[in-house]
Amino acid sequence: MTTSRARGPAAGLVAGTTPYAWPWGGQLDPTRTALVVLGPGRGLSVVGTGAGDRLRSLVDVVLAAGGAVIQVVTAPPPAALGPELGAPLAAMGTPATPVLTSRGIDGFYESGLETLLREGGLDHLLLAGAGLETCIHSTMRSANDRGLECLLVLDACVAYQVDLVGSARSQVEMSGGIFGAVGETAAVLDAFPSAHSAL
């Protein structure tokens, strides 16, 4: 397992994350890692986008490595319009994964997400999905407050407004990574021990 993780620049780390090498403790353990896939209940979806394709690869590799994938359907922002949406991964043909429903934009709000993570010993989170500057950002902040180590997988996210992607990233990275770190899908895939055999 250790030799498999040594594919990147340092064993146990995801390559190229900013503003610090992720995870903070320097050891990526798939069995402690959950990919949290977020999406609002209506109006915006990752399905059919390049981010959705990358998300599907993340799901496959995280599950193959012994990690967890959890979907959270959040309440949409007040101004969001559009059709009702199901679970974020429902239309992508992914393996069955837990689906939680949050009553707010924050994925932790009355959803049972924290309980599921604590009971599973999952304290390293990869965050992706739809609603970068709303539900994903809000959930990442809440996760940080709960002492969880977070990586925003930026290119596996869809934003309501593309021009807000830069500021959403900057807010995560400020003050040395106040809410966690930011990385890209390819580096995450390469860091997992089963990445090459799963793809």
C-alpha positions in Angstrom: 0.0 0.0 0.0 2.8 2.4 0.8 4.5 1.8 -2.5 1.3 2.4 -4.4 0.9 5.8 -2.7 4.4 6.8 -3.7 3.3 7.7 -7.3 3.0 11.4 -6.5 5.7 13.8 -5.3 5.4 12.4 -1.8 3.9 9.3 -0.4 0.5 9.9 1.2 -0.1 13.3 -0.4 -2.3 14.5 -3.2 0.0 16.3 -5.7 -0.3 20.1 -6.3 -2.9 21.0 -3.7 -2.9 24.6 -2.5 -2.2 26.4 -0.2 -0.8 23.3 1.6 0.0 19.7 0.8 -3.2 17.6 1.4 -4.0 16.0 3.7 -2.5 18.2 6.4 -1.2 15.2 8.4 0.7 13.9 5.4 -1.0 10.5 5.1 -3.8 9.7 2.7 -5.8 6.8 4.2 -8.7 5.8 1.9 -10.5 4.1 4.7 -10.7 7.4 6.5 -11.8 9.3 3.4 -15.3 10.2 2.1 -16.2 11.8 -1.2 -19.1 14.0 -0.3 -21.1 14.8 -3.4 -23.4 17.8 -3.0 -26.2 19.2 -5.2 -29.2 21.4 -4.7 -32.7 19.8 -4.9 -33.5 21.8 -8.0 -32.1 24.0 -10.7 -28.4 23.0 -11.0 -26.9 19.6 -11.8 -23.4 18.2 -12.4 -24.8 15.6 -14.8 -23.8 16.0 -18.4 -20.9 18.3 -17.7 -17.1 17.7 -17.8 -17.2 18.1 -14.0 -19.7 15.2 -13.9 -17.4 13.0 -15.9 -14.5 13.7 -13.5 -16.9 13.1 -10.5 -17.8 9.7 -11.9 -14.0 8.8 -12.0 -13.6 10.0 -8.4 -16.6 7.8 -7.3 -15.1 4.7 -8.9 -11.6 5.2 -7.5 -12.7 6.2 -3.9 -15.0 3.2 -3.6 -12.4 0.8 -5.1 -9.8 2.0 -2.6 -12.1 1.4 0.4 -13.3 4.9 0.9 -16.9 6.1 1.1 -19.1 8.1 -1.2 -22.0 10.1 0.4 -24.5 12.1 -1.6 -26.3 15.1 0.0 -29.2 16.9 -1.6 -29.5 20.4 -0.2 -32.1 23.1 -0.3 -31.5 25.4 -3.3 -30.8 29.1 -2.8 -34.0 31.1 -2.6 -33.6 32.5 -6.2 -32.9 29.1 -7.8 -35.4 28.0 -10.4 -35.6 24.9 -12.5 -36.8 21.3 -12.4 -36.7 19.1 -9.4 -33.5 17.0 -9.2 -32.9 13.7 -7.5 -29.7 12.6 -5.8 -26.6 14.1 -7.5 -25.3 10.7 -8.9 -28.7 9.1 -9.7 -28.5 9.7 -13.4 -24.8 8.8 -13.8 -25.0 5.0 -13.3 -22.8 5.0 -10.2 -22.9 2.3 -7.5 -25.6 2.8 -4.8 -24.3 5.2 -2.1 -26.0 6.8 0.9 -28.2 9.7 0.0 -28.9 12.3 2.7 -31.2 15.3 2.5 -30.3 18.6 4.1 -33.0 21.2 5.0 -30.6 24.0 4.3 -27.8 25.0 1.9 -25.2 23.6 4.3 -25.1 19.8 3.8 -24.7 19.2 7.6 -28.0 21.0 8.4 -30.4 18.4 9.9 -29.1 15.7 7.4 -27.3 13.2 9.6 -24.1 13.7 7.7 -21.9 14.3 10.8 -23.3 11.2 12.4 -22.6 9.1 9.3 -19.0 10.4 9.1 -18.3 9.9 12.8 -19.7 6.4 12.9 -17.6 5.5 9.8 -14.4 6.9 11.1 -14.3 9.3 8.2 -12.4 12.5 8.9 -10.9 13.3 5.5 -13.4 14.8 3.0 -13.2 15.3 -0.7 -16.0 17.8 -1.7 -17.5 18.0 -5.2 -20.8 18.3 -7.1 -23.1 21.2 -8.0 -23.4 24.5 -6.3 -19.7 25.4 -5.7 -20.3 28.8 -4.3 -23.4 27.8 -2.3 -23.9 24.3 -0.9 -20.4 23.0 -1.5 -18.7 26.0 0.0 -21.1 26.1 3.0 -20.6 22.4 3.7 -16.8 22.8 3.5 -16.9 25.6 6.1 -19.1 23.5 8.4 -16.8 20.5 8.0 -13.8 22.5 9.0 -15.6 23.8 12.1 -16.1 20.1 13.0 -12.4 19.4 12.8 -12.6 17.5 9.5 -9.8 17.8 6.9 -11.2 19.0 3.6 -10.1 19.0 0.0 -12.2 20.9 -2.5 -11.9 19.1 -5.8 -12.4 22.2 -7.9 -12.7 20.7 -11.4 -15.3 18.3 -10.2 -17.6 21.1 -9.2 -20.2 23.2 -11.1 -20.9 26.8 -10.1 -24.1 28.8 -10.5 -22.0 31.7 -11.7 -18.7 30.9 -13.4 -17.2 34.3 -12.6 -17.5 33.4 -8.9 -15.2 30.3 -9.1 -12.1 32.3 -8.5 -13.4 34.0 -5.4 -14.7 30.7 -4.1 -11.3 29.2 -4.4 -9.6 32.2 -2.9 -11.8 32.0 0.2 -10.8 28.4 0.8 -7.1 29.2 0.4 -6.8 32.4 2.4 -5.0 32.5 5.7 -3.0 29.4 4.8 -6.0 27.3 4.0 -8.6 28.5 6.5 -11.2 26.0 5.3 -8.9 23.3 3.8 -7.1 22.9 0.5 -7.9 22.9 -3.2 -6.9 20.3 -5.7 -7.7 18.7 -9.1 -9.3 15.4 -10.0 -6.3 13.9 -11.8 -4.1 14.4 -8.8 -6.7 12.9 -6.4 -7.1 9.8 -8.7 -3.3 9.3 -8.9 -2.9 9.5 -5.1 -5.3 6.7 -4.4 -3.7 3.2 -4.2 -6.2 1.6 -6.7 -6.2 4.5 -9.2 -4.3 2.8 -12.0 -6.1 -0.6 -11.6 -9.5 1.0 -11.4 -9.3 3.1 -14.5 
